[in-house]
Amino acid sequence: SSDEGQQLEDKMKDVVIECSIQLLLSPDTCISSSASSLLSLAFAYYKKGQLSPYVSKVFRAIEFSLSQAHIKKGQFQDIVTVASRLSYSFANSTLSLLTSTLEDMNVEKKCNALSDKRESILYLISSIALAKPCVVSAQADALKRIHVGWNLDDSTVRHIIAIFLSCRTAYNFNDETGALLCHRYATDLLSTVQDPWSMFQLGRHAFTSSNFGIAHKIFSQLQCLTSSSSSLLWFSALSKIAQAEYSVMEGASLGIPTALPMLDSAINIIRSLATFIGNKNVVREETVSAPSLPITSFQIDMLCRRKDFLNLCLIVRSICAEMRLTDTSANRTTRPYVHQRNLSKCFHLLAAQYAKISKQFGIIYCQQTRTALRGLFALSQFLAIATRKVFCETLRKGSSSSPDRHLLQN
């Protein structure tokens, strides 16, 4: 029967998960990493209420590996990320275990002797910070105390700063105090990083974690360190983009007029970079028979759509302010009425353009980029519907068309 088949399938799933947890303790890094990836996939599709016993066993496996001092870099990274996202108690307990292990290493003066183990632990803490930033921000002081007295290299400092930068999203968990504390710690440690490649990696992570002020500072410093014209143009563009996003983040709609000229400048710089790279690669391009897109097409398209989105937000803000001031809705013969009708269409067109970018470039870039494009598509559609509901309630149902909702299916 179907019930017996489902029970057999659940039993086989349990067997696979149990075996994978045992393989986490394998001394072979490839085997343990593969087991971690398999477990993370199984946990992601498993019912949340049924995961508690397995999460406890994963925690005990991590505890055993730390006690045996044979934990390897990346050994538990995938499963720690997924389990932390699903279970606050797992994230909190694992972080306490990792920080206590680092404290013991610090007391015993073994940090330098066991640098590989320390780096592996910091990798796991980074995974927890990305999955549950509120847990790490609550223990920011403990992390700050631990590294005091270490003979830190750039790699270790980079990991610690990345952990603090990841806690920026703790704002989403109503932990503003912890997020600000982590931001201050990251800023203090940033001055100790000297390697340009480490600075670039931190700047990239600052972008993805919404630390735009720190990203602007890093890329402005890298402009002074580069010896390549193309790198100078690229860092200049990144600095402008970070400064623009920081203006919007700090000032909300009031920061948009400041951000738009910066985005214009960034687009012009990237176009100059594309021309510079194209002139250097003329010979290579002549040997290619099939036409190819310019190397900066994706960046330029995304920045242009960002400008369009911010401009539409300004129009919405001005129309709302006008309606609030006059305390009346727009007349059919007036300019505001035409703007109100066009807003919904514009947001729908913007959503379609994000869908086009996703189809054109999505397969080339990482999952994070594809997720961001889907989010921008959904946001544009939401604003199209919202503006139609607010401004155009008098229009007949179905008078405005919307793009296919399934444009961005995987």
C-alpha positions as CSV (number, residue, x, y, z in Angstrom):
1,S,0.0,0.0,0.0
2,S,1.0,3.6,-0.3
3,D,1.4,4.0,3.5
4,E,3.7,1.0,3.7
5,G,5.7,2.4,0.8
6,Q,6.0,5.8,2.5
7,Q,7.1,4.1,5.8
8,L,9.8,2.2,3.9
9,E,11.0,5.3,2.2
10,D,11.2,7.2,5.5
11,K,13.1,4.3,7.0
12,M,15.6,4.3,4.2
13,K,16.1,8.1,4.6
14,D,16.8,7.6,8.3
15,V,19.4,4.9,7.4
16,V,21.1,7.2,4.9
17,I,21.2,10.1,7.5
18,E,22.6,7.9,10.2
19,C,25.3,6.6,7.9
20,S,26.2,10.1,6.8
21,I,26.5,11.2,10.4
22,Q,28.9,8.3,11.0
23,L,30.9,9.3,8.0
24,L,31.3,12.8,9.3
25,L,34.0,11.4,11.6
26,S,36.0,9.8,8.8
27,P,39.7,10.9,8.9
28,D,39.5,11.3,5.1
29,T,38.6,14.9,4.4
30,C,36.9,14.1,1.1
31,I,34.6,11.5,2.7
32,S,33.7,13.7,5.6
33,S,33.0,16.8,3.4
34,S,30.8,14.7,1.1
35,A,28.9,13.4,4.1
36,S,28.4,17.0,5.3
37,S,27.1,18.0,1.9
38,L,24.7,15.0,1.7
39,L,23.4,15.8,5.2
40,S,22.9,19.4,4.4
41,L,20.8,18.5,1.4
42,A,18.8,15.9,3.5
43,F,18.2,18.4,6.3
44,A,17.0,21.1,3.8
45,Y,14.2,18.8,2.6
46,Y,13.4,17.1,5.9
47,K,10.5,18.1,8.1
48,K,11.8,20.5,10.7
49,G,10.1,18.9,13.6
50,Q,11.8,15.5,12.9
51,L,15.3,16.9,12.8
52,S,16.0,17.3,16.5
53,P,17.7,13.8,17.2
54,Y,19.8,14.1,14.1
55,V,20.9,17.7,14.9
56,S,22.0,16.4,18.4
57,K,24.1,13.7,16.8
58,V,25.7,16.2,14.4
59,F,26.6,18.3,17.4
60,R,28.1,15.3,19.2
61,A,30.1,14.5,16.1
62,I,31.6,18.0,16.0
63,E,32.3,17.8,19.7
64,F,34.2,14.5,19.3
65,S,36.2,15.9,16.4
66,L,37.2,18.9,18.4
67,S,38.3,16.8,21.3
68,Q,40.4,14.6,19.0
69,A,42.0,17.6,17.4
70,H,41.6,16.2,13.9
71,I,38.9,18.6,12.6
72,K,39.7,19.7,9.0
73,K,38.8,22.9,7.1
74,G,35.4,22.5,5.5
75,Q,34.7,19.2,7.2
76,F,31.4,20.3,8.8
77,Q,30.8,23.6,7.0
78,D,27.8,22.6,4.9
79,I,25.9,20.8,7.6
80,V,26.7,23.5,10.2
81,T,25.3,26.2,7.9
82,V,22.0,24.3,7.2
83,A,21.5,23.1,10.8
84,S,22.2,26.5,12.2
85,R,19.6,28.0,9.9
86,L,17.0,25.4,11.0
87,S,17.8,25.3,14.8
88,Y,18.7,28.3,17.0
89,S,19.7,25.9,19.8
90,F,22.1,24.1,17.6
91,A,23.7,27.4,16.4
92,N,24.0,28.7,20.0
93,S,25.4,25.4,21.4
94,T,27.9,24.9,18.5
95,L,29.1,28.5,18.8
96,S,29.6,28.1,22.5
97,L,31.5,24.9,21.9
98,L,33.8,26.5,19.3
99,T,34.5,29.6,21.3
100,S,35.3,27.6,24.4
101,T,37.7,25.5,22.3
102,L,39.4,28.6,21.1
103,E,39.7,29.9,24.7
104,D,41.3,26.7,25.8
105,M,43.8,26.9,23.0
106,N,44.5,30.5,24.0
107,V,45.1,29.6,27.6
108,E,47.3,26.7,26.7
109,K,49.2,28.9,24.2
110,K,48.6,26.4,21.5
111,C,47.1,28.8,19.0
112,N,50.2,29.1,16.9
113,A,51.0,25.4,17.1
114,L,47.4,24.4,16.0
115,S,46.8,27.1,13.4
116,D,45.0,24.7,11.0
117,K,42.6,23.7,13.8
118,R,42.0,27.4,14.6
119,E,41.3,28.2,11.0
120,S,38.9,25.3,10.7
121,I,37.0,26.6,13.8
122,L,36.9,30.1,12.4
123,Y,35.4,28.7,9.2
124,L,32.6,27.1,11.2
125,I,31.9,30.2,13.2
126,S,31.7,32.1,9.8
127,S,29.1,29.6,8.7
128,I,27.1,30.2,11.8
129,A,27.4,33.9,11.4
130,L,25.9,33.7,7.9
131,A,23.1,31.4,8.9
132,K,22.2,32.9,12.4
133,P,23.9,36.3,12.8
134,C,21.9,37.0,15.9
135,V,23.7,34.1,17.7
136,V,27.1,35.4,16.9
137,S,26.4,39.0,17.6
138,A,25.2,38.0,21.1
139,Q,28.7,36.6,21.8
140,A,30.7,39.3,20.0
141,D,32.5,40.3,23.1
142,A,33.7,36.7,23.7
143,L,35.0,36.5,20.2
144,K,36.7,39.9,20.6
145,R,38.5,38.7,23.8
146,I,39.6,35.4,22.3
147,H,41.9,36.7,19.6
148,V,43.7,39.1,22.0
149,G,47.2,37.6,22.5
150,W,47.2,35.6,19.2
151,N,50.0,36.0,16.8
152,L,47.6,36.8,14.0
153,D,48.3,36.5,10.3
154,D,46.2,38.2,7.6
155,S,44.2,35.0,7.0
156,T,43.1,34.7,10.6
157,V,42.3,38.4,10.8
158,R,40.3,38.1,7.6
159,H,38.2,35.3,9.1
160,I,37.5,37.3,12.2
161,I,36.5,40.4,10.3
162,A,34.3,38.4,8.0
163,I,32.5,36.9,11.0
164,F,31.8,40.4,12.4
165,L,30.7,41.7,8.9
166,S,28.2,38.8,8.6
167,C,26.5,40.0,11.7
168,R,25.2,43.1,9.9
169,T,22.1,41.1,9.0
170,A,21.3,40.7,12.7
171,Y,19.3,43.9,12.1
172,N,16.7,41.6,10.6
173,F,16.4,39.8,13.9
174,N,15.9,43.0,15.9
175,D,19.4,42.9,17.4
176,E,20.6,46.4,16.5
177,T,22.9,46.7,19.5
178,G,24.8,43.5,18.6
179,A,25.0,44.4,14.9
180,L,26.5,47.9,15.7
181,L,29.0,46.3,18.1
182,C,30.1,43.8,15.5
183,H,30.4,46.7,13.0
184,R,32.7,48.6,15.4
185,Y,34.9,45.5,16.0
186,A,35.2,44.9,12.2
187,T,36.2,48.5,11.6
188,D,38.8,48.4,14.4
189,L,40.4,45.2,13.0
190,L,40.3,46.4,9.4
191,S,43.3,48.7,9.9
192,T,45.5,45.6,10.7
193,V,45.0,44.0,7.3
194,Q,47.9,44.8,5.0
195,D,47.6,42.3,2.2
196,P,45.7,43.8,-0.8
197,W,44.1,40.4,-1.8
198,S,42.8,40.0,1.7
199,M,41.4,43.5,1.6
200,F,39.7,42.8,-1.7
201,Q,38.1,39.6,-0.3
202,L,36.8,41.6,2.7
203,G,35.4,44.3,0.5
204,R,33.6,41.7,-1.6
205,H,32.2,40.1,1.6
206,A,31.2,43.6,2.9
207,F,29.2,44.1,-0.3
208,T,27.3,40.8,0.1
209,S,26.6,41.4,3.8
210,S,25.3,45.0,3.2
211,N,28.3,46.7,4.9
212,F,28.4,49.3,2.2
213,G,30.3,51.9,4.3
214,I,33.1,49.5,5.0
215,A,33.1,48.3,1.3
216,H,33.5,51.9,0.2
217,K,36.4,52.4,2.6
218,I,38.2,49.3,1.4
219,F,37.9,49.9,-2.3
220,S,39.0,53.5,-1.9
221,Q,42.1,52.2,-0.2
222,L,42.7,49.7,-2.9
223,Q,42.6,52.4,-5.6
224,C,45.8,53.8,-4.0
225,L,47.5,50.4,-4.0
226,T,46.9,49.2,-7.5
227,S,49.4,49.5,-10.3
228,S,47.1,48.4,-13.1
229,S,44.8,50.8,-15.1
230,S,42.0,48.2,-15.4
231,S,42.2,47.5,-11.6
232,L,42.0,51.2,-10.9
233,L,38.9,51.6,-13.0
234,W,37.3,48.6,-11.4
235,F,38.0,49.6,-7.8
236,S,36.8,53.2,-8.6
237,A,33.5,51.8,-9.9
238,L,33.1,49.5,-6.9
239,S,33.8,52.4,-4.5
240,K,31.1,54.5,-6.2
241,I,28.6,51.7,-6.1
242,A,29.3,51.1,-2.4
243,Q,29.0,54.8,-1.6
244,A,25.7,55.0,-3.5
245,E,24.2,52.1,-1.7
246,Y,25.5,53.4,1.7
247,S,23.6,56.7,0.9
248,V,20.4,54.8,0.3
249,M,20.9,52.6,3.3
250,E,21.5,55.6,5.7
251,G,19.0,58.1,4.2
252,A,16.4,55.8,2.7
253,S,14.4,57.8,0.1
254,L,16.3,61.0,1.1
255,G,19.5,59.3,0.1
256,I,18.4,58.5,-3.5
257,P,19.2,61.9,-5.0
258,T,22.8,61.5,-3.7
259,A,23.1,57.9,-4.9
260,L,21.9,58.4,-8.5
261,P,24.9,60.6,-9.7
262,M,27.3,58.0,-8.1
263,L,25.6,55.2,-10.0
264,D,25.9,57.2,-13.2
265,S,29.6,57.7,-12.5
266,A,30.1,54.0,-11.8
267,I,28.3,53.0,-15.1
268,N,30.6,55.4,-17.0
269,I,33.7,54.0,-15.4
270,I,32.7,50.4,-16.1
271,R,32.0,51.4,-19.8
272,S,35.5,52.9,-19.9
273,L,36.8,49.7,-18.4
274,A,35.0,47.6,-21.1
275,T,36.5,49.8,-23.8
276,F,40.0,49.5,-22.2
277,I,39.7,45.7,-22.0
278,G,38.3,45.5,-25.5
279,N,41.2,47.4,-27.0
280,K,43.6,45.0,-25.3
281,N,41.8,42.0,-26.6
282,V,41.1,43.0,-30.2
283,V,43.4,40.2,-31.6
284,R,41.7,37.6,-29.4
285,E,38.2,38.7,-30.4
286,E,39.1,38.5,-34.1
287,T,39.8,34.8,-33.8
288,V,36.3,34.2,-32.3
289,S,33.7,33.5,-35.0
290,A,30.6,33.6,-32.7
291,P,29.6,37.0,-31.3
292,S,30.0,37.4,-27.6
293,L,28.7,39.9,-25.1
294,P,31.0,42.5,-23.6
295,I,32.6,41.3,-20.4
296,T,30.9,44.1,-18.4
297,S,27.4,43.7,-19.9
298,F,25.9,42.1,-16.7
299,Q,27.3,44.8,-14.4
300,I,26.1,47.6,-16.6
301,D,22.6,46.1,-17.0
302,M,22.3,45.6,-13.3
303,L,23.4,49.1,-12.5
304,C,21.0,50.6,-15.1
305,R,18.1,48.6,-13.6
306,R,19.1,49.8,-10.1
307,K,18.9,53.4,-11.3
308,D,15.5,52.7,-12.9
309,F,14.3,51.3,-9.6
310,L,15.5,54.2,-7.5
311,N,14.0,56.7,-10.0
312,L,10.6,55.0,-9.8
313,C,10.9,55.1,-6.0
314,L,11.4,58.8,-6.1
315,I,8.3,59.2,-8.3
316,V,6.2,57.2,-5.9
317,R,7.5,59.3,-3.0
318,S,6.7,62.6,-4.8
319,I,3.2,61.5,-5.7
320,C,2.5,60.3,-2.2
321,A,3.8,63.7,-0.8
322,E,1.6,65.6,-3.3
323,M,-1.5,63.5,-2.4
324,R,-0.8,64.0,1.3
325,L,-0.4,67.8,0.8
326,T,-3.5,68.3,-1.3
327,D,-5.6,65.6,0.5
328,T,-7.2,64.7,-2.8
329,S,-6.8,62.0,-5.4
330,A,-5.6,62.9,-8.9
331,N,-8.0,64.1,-11.6
332,R,-8.1,62.2,-14.9
333,T,-7.1,65.3,-16.8
334,T,-3.9,66.0,-14.7
335,R,-0.3,65.0,-15.0
336,P,-0.2,63.1,-11.6
337,Y,-3.0,60.8,-12.8
338,V,-1.0,59.8,-15.9
339,H,2.0,59.2,-13.6
340,Q,0.0,57.0,-11.3
341,R,-1.3,54.9,-14.2
342,N,2.2,54.5,-15.6
343,L,3.9,53.5,-12.4
344,S,2.4,50.0,-12.3
345,K,3.4,49.5,-15.9
346,C,6.9,50.7,-15.3
347,F,7.4,48.3,-12.3
348,H,6.1,45.4,-14.4
349,L,8.5,46.3,-17.2
350,L,11.3,46.5,-14.7
351,A,10.4,43.0,-13.4
352,A,10.5,41.7,-17.0
353,Q,13.9,43.2,-17.5
354,Y,15.2,41.5,-14.3
355,A,13.8,38.2,-15.7
356,K,15.6,38.8,-19.0
357,I,18.9,39.4,-17.2
358,S,18.4,36.2,-15.2
359,K,17.8,34.2,-18.4
360,Q,20.7,35.8,-20.2
361,F,23.3,35.6,-17.4
362,G,21.9,33.5,-14.6
363,I,23.6,30.3,-15.7
364,I,27.0,32.0,-15.6
365,Y,26.9,33.3,-12.1
366,C,26.6,31.8,-8.6
367,Q,23.5,30.7,-6.8
368,Q,23.6,33.9,-4.7
369,T,23.4,36.0,-7.8
370,R,20.5,34.1,-9.1
371,T,18.7,34.4,-5.8
372,A,19.3,38.1,-5.8
373,L,17.8,38.4,-9.3
374,R,14.7,36.4,-8.3
375,G,14.4,38.7,-5.3
376,L,14.6,41.9,-7.4
377,F,12.1,40.4,-9.8
378,A,9.6,39.6,-7.0
379,L,10.1,43.1,-5.4
380,S,9.4,44.8,-8.7
381,Q,6.3,42.8,-9.2
382,F,5.1,43.5,-5.7
383,L,5.5,47.3,-6.2
384,A,3.7,47.0,-9.5
385,I,0.7,45.4,-7.8
386,A,0.9,47.8,-4.8
387,T,1.0,51.0,-6.9
388,R,-1.9,49.7,-9.0
389,K,-3.9,49.0,-5.8
390,V,-3.1,52.3,-4.2
391,F,-3.2,54.7,-7.2
392,C,-5.4,53.0,-9.8
393,E,-8.3,51.5,-7.9
394,T,-10.7,53.2,-10.4
395,L,-9.3,51.3,-13.3
396,R,-11.2,48.3,-14.6
397,K,-10.0,44.9,-13.5
398,G,-7.6,43.4,-15.9
399,S,-6.9,46.7,-17.7
400,S,-3.2,46.5,-17.1
401,S,-1.2,43.4,-18.1
402,S,1.4,41.8,-16.0
403,P,4.4,39.7,-17.0
404,D,4.3,35.9,-16.5
405,R,4.8,35.1,-12.8
406,H,6.9,32.1,-13.8
407,L,9.6,33.9,-15.7
408,L,12.2,33.1,-13.1
409,Q,11.5,29.5,-12.4
410,N,14.6,27.3,-11.9
